[in-house]
Amino acid sequence: MRDWHNLFLHAIFERGVEYYSNNRVLEYSFESNIIQASVQGEFIYDVHIVNDNNQIIDAYCDCPHAQKGNLCKHMVAELLEYDSNE
């Protein structure tokens, strides 16, 4: 997926890179434009991202940070996994 990195605050992006590098992305799948994974943080969080023509059109994570309407490190880790499987 192209140019999604700039959607995230720098600190959030860097933490997501750490999560990805430490193999915290679990149960990854991509089907019908929906990227899904469980990402191990303090708890295991469910992350879903809808991708349409290489554009993120919706992103969900059940972590407290994302539940406040923010993009989170778990989403970054999932997108890095997606990019590595593309």
Backbone atoms as SQL, in Angstrom:
CREATE TABLE atoms (id INTEGER PRIMARY KEY, chain TEXT, resi INTEGER, resn TEXT, atom TEXT, x REAL, y REAL, z REAL);
INSERT INTO atoms VALUES
  (1, 'A', 1, 'MET', 'N', 0.858, -1.167, 0.000),
  (2, 'A', 1, 'MET', 'CA', 0.000, 0.000, 0.000),
  (3, 'A', 1, 'MET', 'C', 0.904, 1.230, 0.000),
  (4, 'A', 2, 'ARG', 'N', 0.505, 2.221, -0.682),
  (5, 'A', 2, 'ARG', 'CA', 1.340, 3.402, -0.855),
  (6, 'A', 2, 'ARG', 'C', 1.023, 4.506, 0.137),
  (7, 'A', 3, 'ASP', 'N', 2.062, 5.173, 0.593),
  (8, 'A', 3, 'ASP', 'CA', 1.961, 6.448, 1.308),
  (9, 'A', 3, 'ASP', 'C', 1.032, 6.464, 2.515),
  (10, 'A', 4, 'TRP', 'N', 0.955, 5.398, 3.269),
  (11, 'A', 4, 'TRP', 'CA', 0.134, 5.423, 4.472),
  (12, 'A', 4, 'TRP', 'C', 0.939, 5.888, 5.681),
  (13, 'A', 5, 'HIS', 'N', 2.260, 5.848, 5.588),
  (14, 'A', 5, 'HIS', 'CA', 3.113, 6.198, 6.725),
  (15, 'A', 5, 'HIS', 'C', 2.812, 7.590, 7.280),
  (16, 'A', 6, 'ASN', 'N', 2.523, 8.541, 6.401),
  (17, 'A', 6, 'ASN', 'CA', 2.313, 9.920, 6.834),
  (18, 'A', 6, 'ASN', 'C', 0.973, 10.143, 7.538),
  (19, 'A', 7, 'LEU', 'N', 0.143, 9.122, 7.638),
  (20, 'A', 7, 'LEU', 'CA', -1.126, 9.249, 8.358),
  (21, 'A', 7, 'LEU', 'C', -0.933, 9.187, 9.871),
  (22, 'A', 8, 'PHE', 'N', 0.216, 8.684, 10.296),
  (23, 'A', 8, 'PHE', 'CA', 0.463, 8.428, 11.710),
  (24, 'A', 8, 'PHE', 'C', 1.434, 9.440, 12.302),
  (25, 'A', 9, 'LEU', 'N', 1.201, 9.812, 13.542),
  (26, 'A', 9, 'LEU', 'CA', 2.173, 10.622, 14.260),
  (27, 'A', 9, 'LEU', 'C', 3.488, 9.860, 14.327),
  (28, 'A', 10, 'HIS', 'N', 4.596, 10.579, 14.320),
  (29, 'A', 10, 'HIS', 'CA', 5.912, 9.946, 14.284),
  (30, 'A', 10, 'HIS', 'C', 6.105, 8.948, 15.434),
  (31, 'A', 11, 'ALA', 'N', 5.762, 9.340, 16.648),
  (32, 'A', 11, 'ALA', 'CA', 5.954, 8.458, 17.812),
  (33, 'A', 11, 'ALA', 'C', 5.104, 7.194, 17.688),
  (34, 'A', 12, 'ILE', 'N', 3.875, 7.329, 17.202),
  (35, 'A', 12, 'ILE', 'CA', 2.985, 6.178, 17.007),
  (36, 'A', 12, 'ILE', 'C', 3.570, 5.260, 15.937),
  (37, 'A', 13, 'PHE', 'N', 4.047, 5.854, 14.846),
  (38, 'A', 13, 'PHE', 'CA', 4.633, 5.068, 13.774),
  (39, 'A', 13, 'PHE', 'C', 5.836, 4.273, 14.281),
  (40, 'A', 14, 'GLU', 'N', 6.716, 4.916, 15.037),
  (41, 'A', 14, 'GLU', 'CA', 7.920, 4.242, 15.544),
  (42, 'A', 14, 'GLU', 'C', 7.572, 3.085, 16.474),
  (43, 'A', 15, 'ARG', 'N', 6.564, 3.262, 17.314),
  (44, 'A', 15, 'ARG', 'CA', 6.128, 2.170, 18.211),
  (45, 'A', 15, 'ARG', 'C', 5.538, 1.023, 17.396),
  (46, 'A', 16, 'GLY', 'N', 4.806, 1.341, 16.349),
  (47, 'A', 16, 'GLY', 'CA', 4.259, 0.305, 15.477),
  (48, 'A', 16, 'GLY', 'C', 5.348, -0.485, 14.784),
  (49, 'A', 17, 'VAL', 'N', 6.414, 0.193, 14.377),
  (50, 'A', 17, 'VAL', 'CA', 7.565, -0.486, 13.775),
  (51, 'A', 17, 'VAL', 'C', 8.180, -1.456, 14.783),
  (52, 'A', 18, 'GLU', 'N', 8.299, -1.032, 16.037),
  (53, 'A', 18, 'GLU', 'CA', 8.810, -1.917, 17.091),
  (54, 'A', 18, 'GLU', 'C', 7.927, -3.154, 17.242),
  (55, 'A', 19, 'TYR', 'N', 6.623, -2.946, 17.263),
  (56, 'A', 19, 'TYR', 'CA', 5.701, -4.063, 17.411),
  (57, 'A', 19, 'TYR', 'C', 5.854, -5.042, 16.248),
  (58, 'A', 20, 'TYR', 'N', 5.922, -4.502, 15.052),
  (59, 'A', 20, 'TYR', 'CA', 6.088, -5.353, 13.876),
  (60, 'A', 20, 'TYR', 'C', 7.418, -6.101, 13.943),
  (61, 'A', 21, 'SER', 'N', 8.481, -5.404, 14.262),
  (62, 'A', 21, 'SER', 'CA', 9.823, -6.004, 14.323),
  (63, 'A', 21, 'SER', 'C', 9.932, -7.085, 15.390),
  (64, 'A', 22, 'ASN', 'N', 9.129, -6.953, 16.427),
  (65, 'A', 22, 'ASN', 'CA', 9.133, -7.941, 17.514),
  (66, 'A', 22, 'ASN', 'C', 8.086, -9.031, 17.322),
  (67, 'A', 23, 'ASN', 'N', 7.604, -9.157, 16.082),
  (68, 'A', 23, 'ASN', 'CA', 6.656, -10.227, 15.714),
  (69, 'A', 23, 'ASN', 'C', 5.394, -10.247, 16.569),
  (70, 'A', 24, 'ARG', 'N', 4.838, -9.085, 16.816),
  (71, 'A', 24, 'ARG', 'CA', 3.620, -9.002, 17.618),
  (72, 'A', 24, 'ARG', 'C', 2.340, -9.094, 16.789),
  (73, 'A', 25, 'VAL', 'N', 2.483, -9.190, 15.469),
  (74, 'A', 25, 'VAL', 'CA', 1.303, -9.334, 14.609),
  (75, 'A', 25, 'VAL', 'C', 0.955, -10.815, 14.551),
  (76, 'A', 26, 'LEU', 'N', -0.247, -11.146, 14.990),
  (77, 'A', 26, 'LEU', 'CA', -0.715, -12.532, 15.061),
  (78, 'A', 26, 'LEU', 'C', -1.933, -12.697, 14.145),
  (79, 'A', 27, 'GLU', 'N', -2.156, -13.886, 13.673),
  (80, 'A', 27, 'GLU', 'CA', -3.377, -14.228, 12.929),
  (81, 'A', 27, 'GLU', 'C', -3.716, -13.229, 11.824),
  (82, 'A', 28, 'TYR', 'N', -2.749, -12.878, 11.024),
  (83, 'A', 28, 'TYR', 'CA', -2.928, -11.928, 9.934),
  (84, 'A', 28, 'TYR', 'C', -3.693, -12.552, 8.773),
  (85, 'A', 29, 'SER', 'N', -4.602, -11.768, 8.163),
  (86, 'A', 29, 'SER', 'CA', -5.267, -12.203, 6.934),
  (87, 'A', 29, 'SER', 'C', -5.664, -10.985, 6.105),
  (88, 'A', 30, 'PHE', 'N', -5.808, -11.212, 4.808),
  (89, 'A', 30, 'PHE', 'CA', -6.272, -10.170, 3.882),
  (90, 'A', 30, 'PHE', 'C', -7.227, -10.817, 2.911),
  (91, 'A', 31, 'GLU', 'N', -8.447, -10.310, 2.887),
  (92, 'A', 31, 'GLU', 'CA', -9.461, -10.865, 1.994),
  (93, 'A', 31, 'GLU', 'C', -10.504, -9.790, 1.702),
  (94, 'A', 32, 'SER', 'N', -10.886, -9.686, 0.443),
  (95, 'A', 32, 'SER', 'CA', -11.933, -8.740, 0.022),
  (96, 'A', 32, 'SER', 'C', -11.667, -7.319, 0.507),
  (97, 'A', 33, 'ASN', 'N', -10.421, -6.862, 0.350),
  (98, 'A', 33, 'ASN', 'CA', -10.015, -5.505, 0.725),
  (99, 'A', 33, 'ASN', 'C', -10.004, -5.233, 2.222),
  (100, 'A', 34, 'ILE', 'N', -10.133, -6.268, 3.034),
  (101, 'A', 34, 'ILE', 'CA', -10.089, -6.081, 4.485),
  (102, 'A', 34, 'ILE', 'C', -8.849, -6.774, 5.036),
  (103, 'A', 35, 'ILE', 'N', -8.021, -5.978, 5.708),
  (104, 'A', 35, 'ILE', 'CA', -6.840, -6.491, 6.379),
  (105, 'A', 35, 'ILE', 'C', -7.235, -6.719, 7.834),
  (106, 'A', 36, 'GLN', 'N', -6.996, -7.923, 8.341),
  (107, 'A', 36, 'GLN', 'CA', -7.343, -8.235, 9.716),
  (108, 'A', 36, 'GLN', 'C', -6.156, -8.874, 10.407),
  (109, 'A', 37, 'ALA', 'N', -5.999, -8.555, 11.675),
  (110, 'A', 37, 'ALA', 'CA', -4.953, -9.197, 12.467),
  (111, 'A', 37, 'ALA', 'C', -5.266, -9.015, 13.941),
  (112, 'A', 38, 'SER', 'N', -4.632, -9.832, 14.728),
  (113, 'A', 38, 'SER', 'CA', -4.556, -9.626, 16.164),
  (114, 'A', 38, 'SER', 'C', -3.137, -9.155, 16.423),
  (115, 'A', 39, 'VAL', 'N', -2.999, -8.122, 17.237),
  (116, 'A', 39, 'VAL', 'CA', -1.680, -7.571, 17.539),
  (117, 'A', 39, 'VAL', 'C', -1.484, -7.610, 19.051),
  (118, 'A', 40, 'GLN', 'N', -0.376, -8.210, 19.465),
  (119, 'A', 40, 'GLN', 'CA', -0.065, -8.349, 20.882),
  (120, 'A', 40, 'GLN', 'C', 0.508, -7.049, 21.429),
  (121, 'A', 41, 'GLY', 'N', -0.222, -6.435, 22.318),
  (122, 'A', 41, 'GLY', 'CA', 0.250, -5.272, 23.067),
  (123, 'A', 41, 'GLY', 'C', 0.174, -5.657, 24.528),
  (124, 'A', 42, 'GLU', 'N', -0.333, -4.754, 25.349),
  (125, 'A', 42, 'GLU', 'CA', -0.597, -5.113, 26.750),
  (126, 'A', 42, 'GLU', 'C', -1.603, -6.266, 26.774),
  (127, 'A', 43, 'PHE', 'N', -2.529, -6.223, 25.857),
  (128, 'A', 43, 'PHE', 'CA', -3.498, -7.285, 25.605),
  (129, 'A', 43, 'PHE', 'C', -3.396, -7.633, 24.123),
  (130, 'A', 44, 'ILE', 'N', -4.166, -8.586, 23.666),
  (131, 'A', 44, 'ILE', 'CA', -4.251, -8.870, 22.233),
  (132, 'A', 44, 'ILE', 'C', -5.391, -8.026, 21.675),
  (133, 'A', 45, 'TYR', 'N', -5.050, -7.187, 20.692),
  (134, 'A', 45, 'TYR', 'CA', -6.031, -6.271, 20.117),
  (135, 'A', 45, 'TYR', 'C', -6.419, -6.712, 18.712),
  (136, 'A', 46, 'ASP', 'N', -7.700, -6.553, 18.396),
  (137, 'A', 46, 'ASP', 'CA', -8.211, -6.845, 17.061),
  (138, 'A', 46, 'ASP', 'C', -8.107, -5.584, 16.216),
  (139, 'A', 47, 'VAL', 'N', -7.506, -5.736, 15.039),
  (140, 'A', 47, 'VAL', 'CA', -7.298, -4.606, 14.140),
  (141, 'A', 47, 'VAL', 'C', -7.893, -4.966, 12.780),
  (142, 'A', 48, 'HIS', 'N', -8.669, -4.050, 12.206),
  (143, 'A', 48, 'HIS', 'CA', -9.286, -4.226, 10.889),
  (144, 'A', 48, 'HIS', 'C', -9.069, -2.945, 10.093),
  (145, 'A', 49, 'ILE', 'N', -8.558, -3.099, 8.902),
  (146, 'A', 49, 'ILE', 'CA', -8.348, -1.943, 8.029),
  (147, 'A', 49, 'ILE', 'C', -8.946, -2.266, 6.669),
  (148, 'A', 50, 'VAL', 'N', -9.746, -1.343, 6.155),
  (149, 'A', 50, 'VAL', 'CA', -10.344, -1.504, 4.833),
  (150, 'A', 50, 'VAL', 'C', -9.480, -0.732, 3.841),
  (151, 'A', 51, 'ASN', 'N', -9.034, -1.450, 2.813),
  (152, 'A', 51, 'ASN', 'CA', -8.144, -0.928, 1.796),
  (153, 'A', 51, 'ASN', 'C', -8.888, -0.972, 0.463),
  (154, 'A', 52, 'ASP', 'N', -8.991, 0.176, -0.189),
  (155, 'A', 52, 'ASP', 'CA', -9.635, 0.224, -1.500),
  (156, 'A', 52, 'ASP', 'C', -8.721, 0.973, -2.460),
  (157, 'A', 53, 'ASN', 'N', -8.252, 0.284, -3.489),
  (158, 'A', 53, 'ASN', 'CA', -7.324, 0.879, -4.463),
  (159, 'A', 53, 'ASN', 'C', -6.127, 1.531, -3.790),
  (160, 'A', 54, 'ASN', 'N', -5.534, 0.801, -2.850),
  (161, 'A', 54, 'ASN', 'CA', -4.354, 1.262, -2.106),
  (162, 'A', 54, 'ASN', 'C', -4.607, 2.510, -1.277),
  (163, 'A', 55, 'GLN', 'N', -5.841, 2.721, -0.875),
  (164, 'A', 55, 'GLN', 'CA', -6.214, 3.818, 0.014),
  (165, 'A', 55, 'GLN', 'C', -6.881, 3.228, 1.256),
  (166, 'A', 56, 'ILE', 'N', -6.481, 3.706, 2.416),
  (167, 'A', 56, 'ILE', 'CA', -7.154, 3.292, 3.652),
  (168, 'A', 56, 'ILE', 'C', -8.454, 4.077, 3.741),
  (169, 'A', 57, 'ILE', 'N', -9.568, 3.346, 3.753),
  (170, 'A', 57, 'ILE', 'CA', -10.851, 4.046, 3.843),
  (171, 'A', 57, 'ILE', 'C', -11.509, 3.872, 5.205),
  (172, 'A', 58, 'ASP', 'N', -11.016, 2.913, 6.005),
  (173, 'A', 58, 'ASP', 'CA', -11.518, 2.743, 7.371),
  (174, 'A', 58, 'ASP', 'C', -10.480, 1.970, 8.163),
  (175, 'A', 59, 'ALA', 'N', -10.329, 2.315, 9.431),
  (176, 'A', 59, 'ALA', 'CA', -9.376, 1.632, 10.302),
  (177, 'A', 59, 'ALA', 'C', -9.989, 1.494, 11.691),
  (178, 'A', 60, 'TYR', 'N', -9.867, 0.295, 12.264),
  (179, 'A', 60, 'TYR', 'CA', -10.439, 0.015, 13.581),
  (180, 'A', 60, 'TYR', 'C', -9.442, -0.793, 14.407),
  (181, 'A', 61, 'CYS', 'N', -9.310, -0.454, 15.660),
  (182, 'A', 61, 'CYS', 'CA', -8.591, -1.260, 16.639),
  (183, 'A', 61, 'CYS', 'C', -9.343, -1.121, 17.955),
  (184, 'A', 62, 'ASP', 'N', -9.387, -2.195, 18.737),
  (185, 'A', 62, 'ASP', 'CA', -10.113, -2.115, 19.996),
  (186, 'A', 62, 'ASP', 'C', -9.231, -1.705, 21.180),
  (187, 'A', 63, 'CYS', 'N', -8.053, -1.125, 20.900),
  (188, 'A', 63, 'CYS', 'CA', -7.212, -0.607, 21.985),
  (189, 'A', 63, 'CYS', 'C', -7.790, 0.731, 22.485),
  (190, 'A', 64, 'PRO', 'N', -7.443, 1.120, 23.715),
  (191, 'A', 64, 'PRO', 'CA', -7.977, 2.387, 24.257),
  (192, 'A', 64, 'PRO', 'C', -7.623, 3.619, 23.421),
  (193, 'A', 65, 'HIS', 'N', -6.429, 3.674, 22.856),
  (194, 'A', 65, 'HIS', 'CA', -6.014, 4.837, 22.066),
  (195, 'A', 65, 'HIS', 'C', -6.890, 4.989, 20.819),
  (196, 'A', 66, 'ALA', 'N', -7.133, 3.902, 20.118),
  (197, 'A', 66, 'ALA', 'CA', -7.962, 3.952, 18.909),
  (198, 'A', 66, 'ALA', 'C', -9.430, 4.187, 19.248),
  (199, 'A', 67, 'GLN', 'N', -9.867, 3.701, 20.393),
  (200, 'A', 67, 'GLN', 'CA', -11.261, 3.896, 20.785),
  (201, 'A', 67, 'GLN', 'C', -11.578, 5.365, 21.044),
  (202, 'A', 68, 'LYS', 'N', -10.541, 6.180, 21.215),
  (203, 'A', 68, 'LYS', 'CA', -10.722, 7.631, 21.365),
  (204, 'A', 68, 'LYS', 'C', -10.697, 8.339, 20.013),
  (205, 'A', 69, 'GLY', 'N', -10.675, 7.563, 18.916),
  (206, 'A', 69, 'GLY', 'CA', -10.710, 8.129, 17.577),
  (207, 'A', 69, 'GLY', 'C', -9.345, 8.364, 16.949),
  (208, 'A', 70, 'ASN', 'N', -8.309, 7.769, 17.519),
  (209, 'A', 70, 'ASN', 'CA', -6.946, 7.947, 17.019),
  (210, 'A', 70, 'ASN', 'C', -6.474, 6.750, 16.209),
  (211, 'A', 71, 'LEU', 'N', -5.519, 6.992, 15.324),
  (212, 'A', 71, 'LEU', 'CA', -4.809, 5.895, 14.670),
  (213, 'A', 71, 'LEU', 'C', -3.744, 5.406, 15.660),
  (214, 'A', 72, 'CYS', 'N', -3.474, 4.101, 15.682),
  (215, 'A', 72, 'CYS', 'CA', -2.616, 3.550, 16.730),
  (216, 'A', 72, 'CYS', 'C', -1.461, 2.714, 16.186),
  (217, 'A', 73, 'LYS', 'N', -0.557, 2.367, 17.095),
  (218, 'A', 73, 'LYS', 'CA', 0.622, 1.565, 16.759),
  (219, 'A', 73, 'LYS', 'C', 0.248, 0.170, 16.289),
  (220, 'A', 74, 'HIS', 'N', -0.867, -0.352, 16.749),
  (221, 'A', 74, 'HIS', 'CA', -1.305, -1.685, 16.325),
  (222, 'A', 74, 'HIS', 'C', -1.672, -1.673, 14.840),
  (223, 'A', 75, 'MET', 'N', -2.259, -0.567, 14.391),
  (224, 'A', 75, 'MET', 'CA', -2.579, -0.403, 12.967),
  (225, 'A', 75, 'MET', 'C', -1.299, -0.334, 12.143),
  (226, 'A', 76, 'VAL', 'N', -0.305, 0.387, 12.647),
  (227, 'A', 76, 'VAL', 'CA', 0.982, 0.474, 11.951),
  (228, 'A', 76, 'VAL', 'C', 1.583, -0.915, 11.783),
  (229, 'A', 77, 'ALA', 'N', 1.608, -1.688, 12.866),
  (230, 'A', 77, 'ALA', 'CA', 2.181, -3.041, 12.811),
  (231, 'A', 77, 'ALA', 'C', 1.438, -3.892, 11.786),
  (232, 'A', 78, 'GLU', 'N', 0.107, -3.807, 11.767),
  (233, 'A', 78, 'GLU', 'CA', -0.687, -4.568, 10.811),
  (234, 'A', 78, 'GLU', 'C', -0.393, -4.132, 9.376),
  (235, 'A', 79, 'LEU', 'N', -0.269, -2.839, 9.134),
  (236, 'A', 79, 'LEU', 'CA', 0.016, -2.348, 7.784),
  (237, 'A', 79, 'LEU', 'C', 1.412, -2.734, 7.327),
  (238, 'A', 80, 'LEU', 'N', 2.368, -2.769, 8.228),
  (239, 'A', 80, 'LEU', 'CA', 3.715, -3.236, 7.870),
  (240, 'A', 80, 'LEU', 'C', 3.671, -4.710, 7.489),
  (241, 'A', 81, 'GLU', 'N', 2.866, -5.490, 8.201),
  (242, 'A', 81, 'GLU', 'CA', 2.687, -6.904, 7.857),
  (243, 'A', 81, 'GLU', 'C', 2.057, -7.025, 6.483),
  (244, 'A', 82, 'TYR', 'N', 1.051, -6.216, 6.226),
  (245, 'A', 82, 'TYR', 'CA', 0.407, -6.210, 4.906),
  (246, 'A', 82, 'TYR', 'C', 1.415, -5.906, 3.812),
  (247, 'A', 83, 'ASP', 'N', 2.198, -4.841, 4.011),
  (248, 'A', 83, 'ASP', 'CA', 3.185, -4.444, 3.021),
  (249, 'A', 83, 'ASP', 'C', 4.212, -5.556, 2.782),
  (250, 'A', 84, 'SER', 'N', 4.589, -6.288, 3.819),
  (251, 'A', 84, 'SER', 'CA', 5.577, -7.346, 3.667),
  (252, 'A', 84, 'SER', 'C', 5.001, -8.568, 2.936),
  (253, 'A', 85, 'ASN', 'N', 3.680, -8.692, 2.913),
  (254, 'A', 85, 'ASN', 'CA', 3.021, -9.822, 2.240),
  (255, 'A', 85, 'ASN', 'C', 2.507, -9.465, 0.860),
  (256, 'A', 86, 'GLU', 'N', 2.586, -8.207, 0.490),
  (257, 'A', 86, 'GLU', 'CA', 2.050, -7.744, -0.793),
  (258, 'A', 86, 'GLU', 'C', 2.918, -8.170, -1.939);
